[in-house]
Amino acid sequence: MIYTVDESQVRAALFVWLEKESGRNGGIFTREQLLNGFTVGEERIALVGPRGIWKPKQFVKIPISFTTFINGPYPDRVEDDGLVSYHYQGDDPNNTDNVGLRQAMLEHIPLAYFLCPSKNSYTAYWPAYIVGDSPGDATFKADLKSLYNFDSIGDEARGVGEADRNYRVTTMRQRLHQAAFRVRVLAAYDSNCTICHLRHAELLDGAHIIPDGKPHGEPVVPNGLSLCKIHHAAFDSNMLGINPDYIIQVRGDVLKEHDGPMLKHGLQELHGQKIILPKHKSDWPDRERLEWRHEEFKKAG
């Protein structure tokens, strides 16, 4: 069968679809959703497939997306130049998938980049451009322009200094790392706020118990809580805390305040209640980390 889709129009429609769906699903896509993809005219375009580099059947040469599977077989990473190092499909540079990505680089074709930190959860970044090819290392370099405010190409010509490049690298690593952490935490809590039971993923964050950058502040699920944005802010500002027995405590001065229903029902009435815990005990919040954080909460009171 010969397909007649306009690939450039499909890519443009894809980016609109990703933006729209990210607003609906909180930026977390299931594999089924990406396999089903979206329709353009009468054609349904699948966005992922059995391999990390994916070209739907309607396309001739160039893939529509590429995916990093965290803890997968390839060591994809953000390099010191602020670009994602993406491993070839296999080790043959002339593999069809690798040829497709190389052609995307030569024609400066935008793709979607998916990050898969857990079995059935993906985050999306677009537009992504292949900007380098290193056959000796069996890697491509990918530029994820949506993760920072300036391009990585031609930095010297535009006077972009070392501090700016370092900022970009740090920003990219943090955002990719935080996205993976959030996906894992929300999956462990079945997309519930551990405090108020809210189930809308677009309103949920993966909150650190011990902040990132501090000792034992690693991006692991036992150092995480699934919190809605209001309770995340309240937790970070020590308006409420969670003790090592998983009991919510509201700061004393907040308990004494008199205000509207949000304060009463959204904070004060939670005092003394137990948080929702993940299904698997290995994902439960670490008691020692909670104890450290609870001491910080008590100091604020």
ABEGO torsion letter per residue (X at the ends): XBBABBAAAAAAAAAAAAAAAAAAAGGBBBAAAAAAEBBBEABBBBABBABABBBBAABAABBABBBBBBGBABBBBBBAAGBBBBBBBEABAABAAAAAAAAAAAAGBBBBBBBBABAABBBBBOBBBBABBBAAAGBBBBBBAAABABBABGAAAAGBBAAAAAAAAAAAAAAAAAAAAAAAAAAAAGGBBAAAGBABAAABBBBBABBBGBBGABBBAAABBBBBAAAAAAAAAGABBBBAAGBBBBBAAAAABBBBAAAAAAAAAABGBBBBBBABAAABBBAAAAAAAAAAAAAAX
